[in-house]
Amino acid sequence: MNPARLPARPSAATWILAAVALLLVLDRWRAPLPVAAQTADSGHRYVAVTGPYQEGVSLLYVLDQVTQHLAVYEARGGAPNSHEVNLVAVRNISLDTLLPAYNDESDYTWQELREEFERRGLLPPEEAEAGASAPAGEKEGDG
């Protein structure tokens, strides 16, 4: 073989790019898949949200918007004789949604955000006219 015709050796930059690409592929394989929820609205009464829970197991959340009940189901796939749907929990969330905050570790309370929005003039006119009253049940120090 003619030495002048030998293919050129890959440059250091080519090796670095190949190593980075390999690391990205391996990292993607190692990292867990992102959680993705799907929603469906049946009429105007129920909202259903599904999401993966474990391998072969999904959770189904069903919200009855009329009674404000939340039902949680666990659905398992797999072999044809092992498909099942189990009711996990049901809760009336009507009072839960009145809480101004619960286990909220946000950087800012509702009141602090409202004051900042007012200061910047970012509230719609009807909100600004309503004043700085907190949502139902919120007192100073809540949140």
NORSULTA-V554496 format. One record per residue. N is the residue number from 1. SS is DSSP state (~ for helix, > for strand, _ for the rest). PSI is psi in whole degrees, -180 to 180 (* if undefined). D_CENTER is the distance of its C-alpha to the mean C-alpha in Angstrom with 2 decimals. Layout:
# NORSULTA-V554496
n->N ss->SS psi->PSI d_center->D_CENTER
n->N ss->SS psi->PSI d_center->D_CENTER
This chain:
# NORSULTA-V554496
n->1 ss->_ psi->141 d_center->60.70
n->2 ss->_ psi->121 d_center->61.23
n->3 ss->~ psi->-28 d_center->59.42
n->4 ss->~ psi->-20 d_center->58.91
n->5 ss->~ psi->1 d_center->56.77
n->6 ss->_ psi->142 d_center->54.36
n->7 ss->_ psi->149 d_center->50.72
n->8 ss->_ psi->145 d_center->49.42
n->9 ss->_ psi->145 d_center->47.37
n->10 ss->_ psi->143 d_center->43.74
n->11 ss->_ psi->169 d_center->43.32
n->12 ss->~ psi->-37 d_center->41.37
n->13 ss->~ psi->-38 d_center->38.73
n->14 ss->~ psi->-42 d_center->38.32
n->15 ss->~ psi->-40 d_center->37.92
n->16 ss->~ psi->-45 d_center->35.33
n->17 ss->~ psi->-42 d_center->33.29
n->18 ss->~ psi->-40 d_center->33.58
n->19 ss->~ psi->-42 d_center->32.49
n->20 ss->~ psi->-44 d_center->29.40
n->21 ss->~ psi->-43 d_center->28.47
n->22 ss->~ psi->-42 d_center->29.07
n->23 ss->~ psi->-40 d_center->26.95
n->24 ss->~ psi->-42 d_center->24.00
n->25 ss->~ psi->-45 d_center->24.43
n->26 ss->~ psi->-39 d_center->24.84
n->27 ss->~ psi->-41 d_center->21.84
n->28 ss->~ psi->-37 d_center->19.62
n->29 ss->~ psi->-37 d_center->21.29
n->30 ss->~ psi->-36 d_center->20.83
n->31 ss->_ psi->146 d_center->17.18
n->32 ss->_ psi->152 d_center->14.62
n->33 ss->_ psi->145 d_center->12.91
n->34 ss->_ psi->149 d_center->9.35
n->35 ss->_ psi->132 d_center->7.03
n->36 ss->_ psi->127 d_center->7.19
n->37 ss->_ psi->149 d_center->7.31
n->38 ss->> psi->144 d_center->10.54
n->39 ss->> psi->155 d_center->12.06
n->40 ss->> psi->139 d_center->15.75
n->41 ss->> psi->121 d_center->17.93
n->42 ss->> psi->105 d_center->21.36
n->43 ss->_ psi->-140 d_center->23.74
n->44 ss->_ psi->15 d_center->22.73
n->45 ss->_ psi->-48 d_center->22.52
n->46 ss->> psi->143 d_center->19.72
n->47 ss->> psi->130 d_center->16.10
n->48 ss->> psi->136 d_center->14.72
n->49 ss->> psi->131 d_center->11.25
n->50 ss->> psi->156 d_center->11.42
n->51 ss->> psi->150 d_center->9.71
n->52 ss->> psi->145 d_center->11.73
n->53 ss->> psi->-57 d_center->12.82
n->54 ss->> psi->174 d_center->15.95
n->55 ss->_ psi->123 d_center->18.33
n->56 ss->_ psi->4 d_center->19.69
n->57 ss->> psi->133 d_center->17.62
n->58 ss->> psi->156 d_center->14.84
n->59 ss->> psi->142 d_center->13.66
n->60 ss->> psi->122 d_center->14.34
n->61 ss->> psi->126 d_center->13.54
n->62 ss->> psi->122 d_center->16.30
n->63 ss->> psi->122 d_center->16.78
n->64 ss->> psi->109 d_center->20.40
n->65 ss->_ psi->-15 d_center->20.52
n->66 ss->_ psi->-50 d_center->24.25
n->67 ss->_ psi->-10 d_center->24.52
n->68 ss->_ psi->42 d_center->21.10
n->69 ss->> psi->140 d_center->20.71
n->70 ss->> psi->126 d_center->17.57
n->71 ss->> psi->139 d_center->18.39
n->72 ss->> psi->128 d_center->16.54
n->73 ss->> psi->149 d_center->18.11
n->74 ss->> psi->126 d_center->18.17
n->75 ss->> psi->128 d_center->19.44
n->76 ss->> psi->139 d_center->21.42
n->77 ss->_ psi->-151 d_center->22.98
n->78 ss->_ psi->-144 d_center->25.74
n->79 ss->_ psi->151 d_center->29.44
n->80 ss->~ psi->-29 d_center->30.65
n->81 ss->~ psi->4 d_center->31.97
n->82 ss->~ psi->12 d_center->28.79
n->83 ss->_ psi->132 d_center->26.37
n->84 ss->> psi->154 d_center->25.27
n->85 ss->> psi->123 d_center->22.95
n->86 ss->> psi->138 d_center->23.01
n->87 ss->> psi->124 d_center->22.16
n->88 ss->> psi->-48 d_center->20.32
n->89 ss->> psi->155 d_center->20.22
n->90 ss->> psi->141 d_center->20.91
n->91 ss->> psi->140 d_center->20.72
n->92 ss->> psi->115 d_center->22.03
n->93 ss->_ psi->11 d_center->19.43
n->94 ss->_ psi->-39 d_center->21.87
n->95 ss->_ psi->-32 d_center->22.75
n->96 ss->~ psi->-40 d_center->19.31
n->97 ss->~ psi->-7 d_center->18.31
n->98 ss->~ psi->-14 d_center->21.51
n->99 ss->_ psi->134 d_center->20.66
n->100 ss->_ psi->-30 d_center->20.28
n->101 ss->_ psi->148 d_center->18.24
n->102 ss->_ psi->123 d_center->17.70
n->103 ss->_ psi->35 d_center->16.66
n->104 ss->_ psi->115 d_center->15.51
n->105 ss->_ psi->28 d_center->15.96
n->106 ss->_ psi->159 d_center->15.42
n->107 ss->_ psi->-29 d_center->18.18
n->108 ss->_ psi->143 d_center->19.73
n->109 ss->_ psi->169 d_center->20.56
n->110 ss->~ psi->-44 d_center->20.55
n->111 ss->~ psi->-43 d_center->24.28
n->112 ss->~ psi->-40 d_center->24.15
n->113 ss->~ psi->-44 d_center->21.83
n->114 ss->~ psi->-46 d_center->24.13
n->115 ss->~ psi->-41 d_center->27.17
n->116 ss->~ psi->-42 d_center->25.91
n->117 ss->~ psi->-42 d_center->25.08
n->118 ss->~ psi->-46 d_center->28.55
n->119 ss->~ psi->-37 d_center->30.23
n->120 ss->~ psi->-4 d_center->28.94
n->121 ss->_ psi->33 d_center->29.75
n->122 ss->_ psi->-2 d_center->26.29
n->123 ss->_ psi->143 d_center->26.24
n->124 ss->_ psi->154 d_center->27.51
n->125 ss->~ psi->-42 d_center->31.11
n->126 ss->~ psi->-31 d_center->30.52
n->127 ss->~ psi->-42 d_center->27.95
n->128 ss->~ psi->-38 d_center->30.36
n->129 ss->~ psi->-29 d_center->33.25
n->130 ss->_ psi->-14 d_center->31.47
n->131 ss->_ psi->-170 d_center->31.77
n->132 ss->_ psi->33 d_center->29.56
n->133 ss->_ psi->140 d_center->29.22
n->134 ss->_ psi->161 d_center->26.12
n->135 ss->_ psi->163 d_center->24.09
n->136 ss->_ psi->129 d_center->25.77
n->137 ss->_ psi->-11 d_center->26.29
n->138 ss->_ psi->132 d_center->25.43
n->139 ss->_ psi->162 d_center->28.29
n->140 ss->_ psi->132 d_center->29.01
n->141 ss->_ psi->-19 d_center->27.48
n->142 ss->_ psi->158 d_center->24.56
n->143 ss->_ psi->* d_center->21.08
